[in-house]
Amino acid sequence: MIQASTRGDGTIGEDVTANVLQIEEIPQTLTEPISVEVRGEVYMNKANFVALNQQREHDGLATFANPRNAAAGSLRQLDPAVTKARKLSAFLYQAVNPIDQLGVQTQSDLLSRFTQLGLPTNHEMLSFRHNLKPSITLIKRIISVML
């Protein structure tokens, strides 16, 4: 990996390369020697969020309001060891110029190509290639969690 940055203000983001390299799912090299610019999300799963807040509470520190804030704050730490200890996760979902860079034409082909390259993807998305039922099931599950 050459560089990782936040989306920032949409034009200029922060360089968070050292911290992204602390995320277990992010490979330092691809399975093939190609250059590709990708986009994705860094997140903290719920179990790690709960554990982090419990530890912070035990240490007398302020807790995070939600996993999104915890992940964003963890990614922007000055010390990569802090980021590593917070056990962030990531998945990728987009490539810049996917036809030119990867020779793919559909989103499902892109996600499959990412997997071939050793890049993390959201496995929920992979199951929706040819069947609408899993999409409907996932939407219902998300709605039930939100309400």
Backbone hydrogen bonds in HBPLUS format (Angstrom, degrees):
<---DONOR---> <-ACCEPTOR-->    atom                        ^
c    i                          cat <-CA-CA->   ^        H-A-AA   ^      H-
h    n   atom  resd res      DA  || num        DHA   H-A  angle D-A-AA Bond
n    s   type  num  typ     dist DA aas  dist angle  dist       angle   num
A0016-VAL N   A0004-ALA O   2.83 MM  12  5.47 154.5  1.89 137.5 145.2     1
A0006-THR N   A0014-GLU O   2.92 MM   8  5.26 146.9  2.03 139.8 150.0     2
A0010-GLY N   A0007-ARG O   2.92 MM   3  5.54 158.6  1.97 145.1 148.4     3
A0009-ASP N   A0012-ILE O   3.16 MM   3  5.81 154.0  2.23 145.3 143.6     4
A0019-ASN N   A0016-VAL O   3.10 MM   3  5.40 120.8  2.46 103.6 118.0     5
A0020-VAL N   A0016-VAL O   2.89 MM   4  6.14 160.0  1.93 160.9 167.5     6
A0021-LEU N   A0017-THR O   3.02 MM   4  6.22 152.7  2.10 155.3 162.0     7
A0022-GLN N   A0019-ASN O   2.95 MM   3  5.23 154.7  2.01 106.5 114.8     8
A0023-ILE N   A0020-VAL O   3.04 MM   3  5.45 165.2  2.06 114.3 119.1     9
A0026-ILE N   A0023-ILE O   3.05 MM   3  5.65 150.0  2.14 119.0 127.7    10
A0031-THR N   A0117-LEU O   3.19 MM  86  4.93 153.4  2.26 117.2 123.6    11
A0034-ILE N   A0032-GLU O   2.90 MM   2  5.77 130.4  2.15 110.9  95.8    12
A0096-VAL N   A0037-GLU O   2.89 MM  59  5.58 161.9  1.93 155.4 159.6    13
A0039-ARG N   A0094-GLN O   2.78 MM  55  5.02 151.3  1.86 142.0 143.0    14
A0093-TYR N   A0039-ARG O   2.96 MM  54  6.19 163.6  1.99 152.7 156.1    15
A0094-GLN N   A0039-ARG O   3.28 MM  55  5.02 155.7  2.34 143.9 139.8    16
A0041-GLU N   A0091-PHE O   2.85 MM  50  5.61 157.1  1.90 165.8 171.8    17
A0091-PHE N   A0041-GLU O   3.01 MM  50  5.61 150.7  2.09 152.5 161.6    18
A0043-TYR N   A0089-SER O   2.83 MM  46  5.32 163.8  1.86 140.2 145.3    19
A0089-SER N   A0043-TYR O   2.78 MM  46  5.32 167.0  1.79 166.9 168.4    20
A0049-PHE N   A0045-ASN O   2.95 MM   4  6.18 152.2  2.02 152.9 162.0    21
A0050-VAL N   A0046-LYS O   2.88 MM   4  6.14 164.9  1.91 157.4 159.8    22
A0051-ALA N   A0047-ALA O   3.02 MM   4  6.21 164.8  2.04 147.0 151.5    23
A0052-LEU N   A0048-ASN O   2.88 MM   4  5.98 157.0  1.93 144.1 150.5    24
A0053-ASN N   A0049-PHE O   2.96 MM   4  6.19 168.0  1.97 155.1 157.9    25
A0054-GLN N   A0050-VAL O   2.91 MM   4  6.12 154.5  1.98 149.5 157.1    26
A0055-GLN N   A0051-ALA O   2.99 MM   4  6.20 159.0  2.03 148.0 153.3    27
A0056-ARG N   A0052-LEU O   2.87 MM   4  6.13 161.0  1.90 153.1 158.9    28
A0057-GLU N   A0053-ASN O   2.86 MM   4  5.97 159.5  1.90 146.7 152.4    29
A0058-HIS N   A0054-GLN O   2.93 MM   4  6.11 159.1  1.97 145.6 151.6    30
A0059-ASP N   A0055-GLN O   2.90 MM   4  6.13 146.1  2.02 144.7 154.2    31
A0061-LEU N   A0056-ARG O   2.75 MM   5  4.90 162.0  1.78 155.4 150.2    32
A0060-GLY N   A0057-GLU O   3.05 MM   3  5.04 158.6  2.10 103.4 109.6    33
A0070-ALA N   A0066-ASN O   3.08 MM   4  6.35 161.0  2.12 153.3 159.3    34
A0071-ALA N   A0067-PRO O   2.84 MM   4  5.99 158.5  1.89 148.6 153.6    35
A0072-ALA N   A0068-ARG O   2.98 MM   4  6.19 165.8  2.00 150.3 154.3    36
A0073-GLY N   A0069-ASN O   2.88 MM   4  6.00 166.9  1.90 151.3 155.3    37
A0074-SER N   A0070-ALA O   2.89 MM   4  5.94 151.0  1.97 142.0 150.7    38
A0075-LEU N   A0071-ALA O   2.90 MM   4  6.05 152.6  1.98 149.4 156.1    39
A0076-ARG N   A0072-ALA O   3.25 MM   4  6.42 136.7  2.45 140.2 150.4    40
A0077-GLN N   A0074-SER O   3.42 MM   3  5.45 168.1  2.43 106.0 107.5    41
A0082-VAL N   A0079-ASP O   2.97 MM   3  5.58 138.7  2.14 117.4 127.2    42
A0084-LYS N   A0080-PRO O   2.91 MM   4  6.21 162.1  1.94 152.3 156.9    43
A0085-ALA N   A0081-ALA O   3.02 MM   4  6.17 156.9  2.07 142.5 148.2    44
A0086-ARG N   A0082-VAL O   3.22 MM   4  6.45 132.8  2.46 141.7 153.1    45
A0086-ARG N   A0083-THR O   3.12 MM   3  5.31 138.4  2.31 101.3 112.9    46
A0087-LYS N   A0084-LYS O   3.20 MM   3  5.63 168.2  2.21 115.0 118.2    47
A0092-LEU N   A0120-PRO O   2.80 MM  28  5.98 158.7  1.84 140.6 143.6    48
A0101-GLN N   A0097-ASN O   2.79 MM   4  5.88 175.1  1.80 168.8 170.2    49
A0102-LEU N   A0098-PRO O   2.85 MM   4  5.16 150.1  1.93 125.5 135.1    50
A0103-GLY N   A0098-PRO O   2.99 MM   5  6.31 114.6  2.44 141.6 154.6    51
A0104-VAL N   A0098-PRO O   3.43 MM   6  5.87 169.3  2.45 121.7 122.0    52
A0103-GLY N   A0099-ILE O   2.96 MM   4  4.31 133.0  2.19 108.4 118.4    53
A0110-LEU N   A0106-THR O   2.94 MM   4  6.21 149.5  2.03 144.4 153.6    54
A0111-LEU N   A0107-GLN O   2.95 MM   4  6.27 162.0  1.98 156.1 159.3    55
A0112-SER N   A0108-SER O   3.04 MM   4  6.23 154.8  2.10 142.7 149.7    56
A0113-ARG N   A0109-ASP O   2.86 MM   4  6.07 153.3  1.94 144.9 152.6    57
A0114-PHE N   A0110-LEU O   2.84 MM   4  6.16 155.2  1.90 152.5 159.5    58
A0115-THR N   A0111-LEU O   3.08 MM   4  6.33 158.6  2.12 144.3 149.3    59
A0116-GLN N   A0112-SER O   3.01 MM   4  6.36 153.8  2.08 146.4 153.5    60
A0117-LEU N   A0113-ARG O   3.00 MM   4  6.29 143.1  2.14 145.6 155.7    61
A0117-LEU N   A0114-PHE O   3.02 MM   3  5.07 123.1  2.36  95.8 110.8    62
A0119-LEU N   A0114-PHE O   2.87 MM   5  5.03 160.3  1.91 150.9 144.3    63
A0118-GLY N   A0115-THR O   3.02 MM   3  5.06 156.2  2.08 103.4 110.9    64
A0125-MET N   A0122-ASN O   3.00 MM   3  5.64 133.9  2.22 114.6 124.8    65
A0128-PHE N   A0125-MET O   3.23 MM   3  5.67 168.5  2.24 116.0 119.3    66
A0135-SER N   A0132-LEU O   2.99 MM   3  5.29 123.4  2.32 106.6 121.4    67
A0136-ILE N   A0132-LEU O   3.16 MM   4  6.54 156.7  2.21 156.3 162.9    68
A0137-THR N   A0133-LYS O   2.97 MM   4  6.22 162.6  2.00 156.7 161.7    69
A0138-LEU N   A0134-PRO O   2.91 MM   4  6.06 158.5  1.96 145.3 150.8    70
A0139-ILE N   A0135-SER O   2.96 MM   4  6.19 162.3  1.99 151.2 155.9    71
A0140-LYS N   A0136-ILE O   3.00 MM   4  6.23 162.0  2.04 150.1 154.7    72
A0141-ARG N   A0137-THR O   2.96 MM   4  6.20 153.7  2.03 146.1 153.7    73
A0142-ILE N   A0138-LEU O   2.89 MM   4  6.16 159.6  1.93 155.8 160.8    74
A0143-ILE N   A0139-ILE O   2.94 MM   4  6.15 164.7  1.96 152.9 157.1    75
A0144-SER N   A0140-LYS O   2.96 MM   4  6.14 156.9  2.01 146.5 152.8    76
A0145-VAL N   A0141-ARG O   3.13 MM   4  6.36 145.5  2.25 143.2 151.8    77
A0146-MET N   A0142-ILE O   3.01 MM   4  6.23 150.3  2.10 149.0 157.5    78
A0147-LEU N   A0143-ILE O   3.04 MM   4  6.16 147.1  2.15 152.4 159.3    79
